[in-house]
Amino acid sequence: MNSATLLWGLLFSSIGMGFFIYGKKQTRAVPLVCGIVLMVYPYFVPSTIWLVVIGVVLCAVPYFVRI
């Protein structure tokens, strides 16, 4: 684990916290679930490139999936 992985993980976890709070207050499932996943997945992804790719995809999901 290097500093880039830690910083990207911190960034995506912070965005996930925002999605989680928004989803909880608005009672919307997609931002809530994406927020939880964004907060947890950096612990399981060792590669920085995959961390960024998965994070960008998960951040984009609530904007395109409206349930």
DSSP file (Angstrom, degrees, kcal/mol; ACC not computed):
  #  RESIDUE AA STRUCTURE BP1 BP2  ACC     N-H-->O    O-->H-N    N-H-->O    O-->H-N    TCO  KAPPA ALPHA  PHI   PSI    X-CA   Y-CA   Z-CA
    1    1 A M              0   0    0      0, 0.0     2,-0.2     0, 0.0    46,-0.1   0.000 360.0 360.0 360.0 131.2    0.0    0.0    0.0
    2    2 A N     >  -     0   0    0      1,-0.0     4,-1.7     0, 0.0     5,-0.1  -0.595 360.0 -93.9-117.5-179.3    1.4    3.4   -1.0
    3    3 A S  H  > S+     0   0    0      1,-0.2     4,-2.5     2,-0.2     5,-0.2   0.830 120.5  57.7 -68.5 -31.7    0.4    7.0   -0.3
    4    4 A A  H  > S+     0   0    0      2,-0.2     4,-2.6     1,-0.2     5,-0.3   0.917 106.4  49.3 -64.2 -41.9   -1.6    7.3   -3.6
    5    5 A T  H  > S+     0   0    0      1,-0.2     4,-2.3     2,-0.2    -1,-0.2   0.906 111.9  49.1 -63.3 -41.3   -3.8    4.3   -2.6
    6    6 A L  H  X S+     0   0    0     -4,-1.7     4,-2.1     2,-0.2    -2,-0.2   0.912 112.9  46.3 -65.2 -42.5   -4.4    5.9    0.8
    7    7 A L  H  X S+     0   0    0     -4,-2.5     4,-2.4     2,-0.2    -2,-0.2   0.909 113.8  47.1 -69.4 -41.9   -5.3    9.3   -0.6
    8    8 A W  H  X S+     0   0    0     -4,-2.6     4,-2.7     2,-0.2     5,-0.3   0.904 112.2  51.6 -64.3 -40.1   -7.6    7.9   -3.3
    9    9 A G  H  X S+     0   0    0     -4,-2.3     4,-2.1    -5,-0.3    -2,-0.2   0.896 110.1  48.8 -62.4 -40.0   -9.3    5.7   -0.7
   10   10 A L  H  X S+     0   0    0     -4,-2.1     4,-2.0     2,-0.2    -2,-0.2   0.911 111.8  49.6 -65.1 -42.7   -9.8    8.7    1.5
   11   11 A L  H  X S+     0   0    0     -4,-2.4     4,-2.2     1,-0.2    -2,-0.2   0.951 114.5  42.5 -61.4 -50.8  -11.3   10.7   -1.3
   12   12 A F  H  X S+     0   0    0     -4,-2.7     4,-2.2     1,-0.2    -1,-0.2   0.831 112.7  53.6 -69.9 -30.9  -13.7    8.0   -2.4
   13   13 A S  H  X S+     0   0    0     -4,-2.1     4,-2.0    -5,-0.3    -1,-0.2   0.875 108.7  50.2 -67.8 -36.3  -14.7    7.2    1.2
   14   14 A S  H  X S+     0   0    0     -4,-2.0     4,-1.8     2,-0.2    -2,-0.2   0.910 111.3  47.4 -67.2 -42.3  -15.5   10.8    1.8
   15   15 A I  H  X S+     0   0    0     -4,-2.2     4,-2.4     1,-0.2    -2,-0.2   0.899 110.3  54.0 -63.5 -39.7  -17.6   10.9   -1.3
   16   16 A G  H  X S+     0   0    0     -4,-2.2     4,-2.6     1,-0.2    -2,-0.2   0.875 104.7  53.8 -62.1 -38.2  -19.3    7.7   -0.1
   17   17 A M  H  X S+     0   0    0     -4,-2.0     4,-2.4     2,-0.2    -1,-0.2   0.905 108.9  49.5 -62.9 -40.5  -20.1    9.3    3.2
   18   18 A G  H  X S+     0   0    0     -4,-1.8     4,-2.4     2,-0.2    -2,-0.2   0.922 112.2  46.9 -63.4 -44.5  -21.8   12.2    1.3
   19   19 A F  H  X S+     0   0    0     -4,-2.4     4,-2.9     2,-0.2     5,-0.2   0.892 111.7  52.3 -63.2 -39.1  -23.8    9.7   -0.8
   20   20 A F  H  X S+     0   0    0     -4,-2.6     4,-2.2     2,-0.2    -2,-0.2   0.929 111.4  45.1 -63.5 -46.3  -24.7    7.7    2.3
   21   21 A I  H  X S+     0   0    0     -4,-2.4     4,-2.3     2,-0.2     5,-0.2   0.915 115.4  48.0 -65.0 -42.5  -26.0   10.8    4.2
   22   22 A Y  H  X S+     0   0    0     -4,-2.4     4,-2.4     1,-0.2    -2,-0.2   0.934 113.0  47.6 -62.3 -47.0  -27.9   12.0    1.1
   23   23 A G  H  X>S+     0   0    0     -4,-2.9     5,-2.0     1,-0.2     4,-0.6   0.855 112.7  49.2 -64.3 -35.3  -29.5    8.6    0.5
   24   24 A K  H  <5S+     0   0    0     -4,-2.2     3,-0.3    -5,-0.2    -1,-0.2   0.914 114.2  44.0 -70.8 -42.9  -30.5    8.2    4.1
   25   25 A K  H  <5S+     0   0    0     -4,-2.3    -2,-0.2     1,-0.2    -1,-0.2   0.868 121.2  39.3 -70.4 -36.1  -32.1   11.6    4.4
   26   26 A Q  H  <5S-     0   0    0     -4,-2.4    -1,-0.2    -5,-0.2    -2,-0.2   0.453 105.1-127.4 -91.8  -0.7  -33.9   11.3    1.0
   27   27 A T  T  <5 +     0   0    0     -4,-0.6     2,-0.5    -3,-0.3    -3,-0.2   0.916  56.9 149.4  49.6  50.9  -34.8    7.6    1.6
   28   28 A R     >< -     0   0    0     -5,-2.0     4,-1.1    -6,-0.2    -1,-0.2  -0.956  39.2-154.9-114.4 129.8  -33.2    6.7   -1.8
   29   29 A A  H  > S+     0   0    0     -2,-0.5     4,-2.8     2,-0.2     5,-0.3   0.878  84.4  57.8 -74.5 -40.1  -31.7    3.3   -2.1
   30   30 A V  H  > S+     0   0    0      1,-0.2     4,-2.5     2,-0.2     5,-0.2   0.939 110.6  40.5 -64.4 -50.1  -29.2    3.8   -4.9
   31   31 A P  H  > S+     0   0    0      0, 0.0     4,-2.2     0, 0.0    -1,-0.2   0.874 115.6  53.9 -65.3 -32.9  -27.1    6.6   -3.3
   32   32 A L  H  X S+     0   0    0     -4,-1.1     4,-1.9     2,-0.2    -2,-0.2   0.944 112.9  41.0 -63.8 -48.3  -27.4    4.8    0.1
   33   33 A V  H  X S+     0   0    0     -4,-2.8     4,-2.6     2,-0.2     5,-0.2   0.911 115.1  50.9 -68.0 -43.0  -26.0    1.6   -1.3
   34   34 A C  H  X S+     0   0    0     -4,-2.5     4,-2.7    -5,-0.3    -1,-0.2   0.884 109.2  52.9 -62.3 -37.3  -23.3    3.3   -3.5
   35   35 A G  H  X S+     0   0    0     -4,-2.2     4,-1.7    -5,-0.2    -1,-0.2   0.917 110.0  46.8 -63.8 -43.3  -22.2    5.3   -0.4
   36   36 A I  H  X S+     0   0    0     -4,-1.9     4,-1.4     2,-0.2    -2,-0.2   0.931 114.4  47.1 -63.6 -45.0  -21.8    2.2    1.7
   37   37 A V  H  X S+     0   0    0     -4,-2.6     4,-2.8     1,-0.2     3,-0.2   0.901 110.1  53.1 -65.0 -40.5  -19.9    0.4   -1.1
   38   38 A L  H  < S+     0   0    0     -4,-2.7    -1,-0.2     1,-0.2    -2,-0.2   0.836 110.2  48.5 -63.7 -32.1  -17.7    3.5   -1.7
   39   39 A M  H  < S+     0   0    0     -4,-1.7    -1,-0.2    -5,-0.2    -2,-0.2   0.783 120.8  34.7 -76.7 -26.1  -16.8    3.6    2.0
   40   40 A V  H >< S+     0   0    0     -4,-1.4     3,-1.7    -3,-0.2     4,-0.4   0.826  99.1  72.2 -99.6 -36.2  -15.9   -0.1    2.2
   41   41 A Y  G >X S+     0   0    0     -4,-2.8     3,-1.7     1,-0.3     4,-0.8   0.756  82.5  70.1 -63.0 -28.0  -14.3   -1.1   -1.1
   42   42 A P  G 34 S+     0   0    0      0, 0.0    -1,-0.3     0, 0.0     3,-0.2   0.773  92.7  62.0 -60.3 -21.6  -10.9    0.7   -0.7
   43   43 A Y  G <4 S+     0   0    0     -3,-1.7    -2,-0.2     1,-0.2    -3,-0.1   0.750 110.0  38.9 -70.9 -22.5  -10.1   -1.9    2.0
   44   44 A F  T <4 S+     0   0    0     -3,-1.7    -1,-0.2    -4,-0.4    -3,-0.1   0.490  98.4  79.3-109.4  -5.5  -10.3   -4.8   -0.5
   45   45 A V     <  -     0   0    0     -4,-0.8    -1,-0.1    -3,-0.2     6,-0.1  -0.909  50.0-178.9-109.3 111.2   -8.7   -3.3   -3.7
   46   46 A P        +     0   0    0      0, 0.0     2,-0.4     0, 0.0    -1,-0.1   0.747  58.2  81.4 -82.6 -22.5   -4.9   -3.3   -3.6
   47   47 A S     >  -     0   0    0      1,-0.1     4,-1.9   -46,-0.1     5,-0.1  -0.675  67.2-147.6 -90.8 135.2   -4.2   -1.7   -7.0
   48   48 A T  H  > S+     0   0    0     -2,-0.4     4,-2.1     2,-0.2     5,-0.2   0.887  98.6  53.2 -66.1 -39.8   -4.4    2.1   -7.3
   49   49 A I  H  > S+     0   0    0      1,-0.2     4,-2.5     2,-0.2    -1,-0.2   0.937 111.7  44.3 -62.8 -47.0   -5.6    2.0  -10.9
   50   50 A W  H  > S+     0   0    0      1,-0.2     4,-2.6     2,-0.2     5,-0.3   0.845 109.7  57.8 -66.9 -32.4   -8.5   -0.4  -10.0
   51   51 A L  H  X S+     0   0    0     -4,-1.9     4,-1.9     2,-0.2    -1,-0.2   0.920 111.0  42.0 -61.3 -44.3   -9.3    1.8   -7.0
   52   52 A V  H  X S+     0   0    0     -4,-2.1     4,-2.6     2,-0.2     5,-0.2   0.917 115.1  49.6 -70.3 -44.2   -9.7    4.8   -9.2
   53   53 A V  H  X S+     0   0    0     -4,-2.5     4,-2.1     1,-0.2    -2,-0.2   0.946 114.9  42.9 -61.7 -49.5  -11.7    3.0  -11.9
   54   54 A I  H  X S+     0   0    0     -4,-2.6     4,-2.6     1,-0.2    -1,-0.2   0.896 113.9  52.8 -64.9 -39.7  -14.1    1.4   -9.5
   55   55 A G  H  X S+     0   0    0     -4,-1.9     4,-2.0    -5,-0.3    -2,-0.2   0.904 109.1  47.9 -63.0 -42.7  -14.5    4.6   -7.5
   56   56 A V  H  X S+     0   0    0     -4,-2.6     4,-1.5     2,-0.2    -1,-0.2   0.913 112.9  48.9 -65.6 -41.8  -15.3    6.7  -10.6
   57   57 A V  H  X S+     0   0    0     -4,-2.1     4,-1.4    -5,-0.2    -2,-0.2   0.929 112.4  47.8 -63.1 -45.1  -17.9    4.1  -11.8
   58   58 A L  H  < S+     0   0    0     -4,-2.6    -1,-0.2     1,-0.2    -2,-0.2   0.832 110.2  52.5 -67.7 -31.3  -19.5    4.0   -8.3
   59   59 A C  H  < S+     0   0    0     -4,-2.0     4,-0.3    -5,-0.2    -1,-0.2   0.810 111.0  47.9 -71.4 -28.7  -19.7    7.7   -8.1
   60   60 A A  H >X S+     0   0    0     -4,-1.5     4,-1.2    -3,-0.2     3,-0.8   0.727  92.4  79.5 -83.5 -22.9  -21.4    7.9  -11.5
   61   61 A V  H >X S+     0   0    0     -4,-1.4     4,-2.5     1,-0.2     3,-0.8   0.903  88.8  52.5 -56.5 -47.7  -24.0    5.2  -10.8
   62   62 A P  H 34 S+     0   0    0      0, 0.0    -1,-0.2     0, 0.0    -2,-0.1   0.784 107.4  54.1 -63.2 -23.5  -26.4    7.5   -8.7
   63   63 A Y  H <4 S+     0   0    0     -3,-0.8    -2,-0.2    -4,-0.3    -3,-0.1   0.779 118.4  32.9 -78.0 -26.0  -26.5   10.0  -11.5
   64   64 A F  H << S+     0   0    0     -4,-1.2     2,-0.7    -3,-0.8    -1,-0.1   0.696 110.0  65.3-103.6 -22.4  -27.5    7.5  -14.1
   65   65 A V     <  -     0   0    0     -4,-2.5     2,-0.7    -5,-0.2    -1,-0.2  -0.898  60.7-178.6-105.7 110.8  -29.7    5.1  -12.1
   66   66 A R              0   0    0     -2,-0.7    -3,-0.1     1,-0.1    -5,-0.0  -0.884 360.0 360.0-112.9 101.1  -32.8    6.7  -10.8
   67   67 A I              0   0    0     -2,-0.7    -1,-0.1     0, 0.0   -38,-0.1   0.348 360.0 360.0-118.5 360.0  -34.9    4.3   -8.8
